[in-house]
Amino acid sequence: MTTGTATLLLTRPLAQSEEFLASCEGELGVRVPVVISPILRISDVGEIPNLESYQTIIVTSGNAVARLGREGILAGRNVACVGEKTAQAARDHGATARALGADVEAFIAASQSLEGRCLYLRGRHVSVDLVERLAEIGINCDEVAIYDQIAQPISKAASVILSGDVPIVAPIFSRRSAQLLAAHCQDRKGLSVLAVSDAVAKEWTGSGRVIVADEPTSEAMCAATIALL
């Protein structure tokens, strides 16, 4: 049983796409026609610095938490996060973690509560220069890129549906994903792009209609996706 005629196109890394699909199908109670074509591959880069001289570790993505968790160095750390889901992932690895906001702008607005010397562990590609923004309000923070988001070609299945006329719903969770997928969607009717934020929506240069989720959370994206299917 499916919801209708639209196909869900998921372009996050495989594990995240499968998790999001499971959430949508769990809410609906039905199977959803889907094509999963990760447009980014997450790859570890560089060495993680010695964390002992930092009072607060900043992470804005579950990808950073995953790397730190694999290395077993989160236990007992004070971690400031973007998003409750990221904070919970850090807690699952033993950190004392809190979410300072659902997105980077909200995090910055709440950043006066950051404690001591800070280190931002991030991906190579970021949508906001967090260290610079923090410096503007008097907060000094070091940064190290510990993973890369490597562009991937779209799959054959994704190419087939994008060249056809079946309605497509494409949730987009990052500016980089929006830029990469838009290159394959320059003249595609029947495409609904669901952006996690206004900032992501502004990066979309492809065709189709663009809708922005009510909040920059997985839960809001799931609800909006269901409404579009």
C-alpha angles and dihedrals in degrees: 000000000000136000099243141297102310121102121219114229112200119189104172119109110292100260093048092046092050091048092050092047091051090052093051094046091045091055093045098041089219138087118265124214103242145172117199113201113161108216092189132046118204114223129176115244134185130351126299108241125233105282098196095096094054125084095192131034115201122207127173099181141048087231090070091047090051092054093046091046093052089053091050096230103120100080111115094002123135104235128185113200145188107233132014091249091059090046092051091050089054091049089052087062092051101265126138094236136173134180113235092190146337093257139018094267091054089046091054091048089056097039097107085082092064112120128225126319112358134210122192113208108195149150123273091250116056130170096212128036093232096178092054092046091051091048089055089063095043101265116129115210134171121216138202129182109228101171139029130220103218119197115242131197115252115258125256090251091053091048090052096053093042090054092048133066104247112125112260132201112200118186111202121198104179142035092240092053089050092053094047098045093044089064088066096045106058097127108018121135121200094036121137114192115199111200122199091219144002089259091058092045090056090059093058110105098163130095128272133064120302123216125184121216117243090242133014093249136110089241093056091045090051092050093048092047091053090050090055098047 
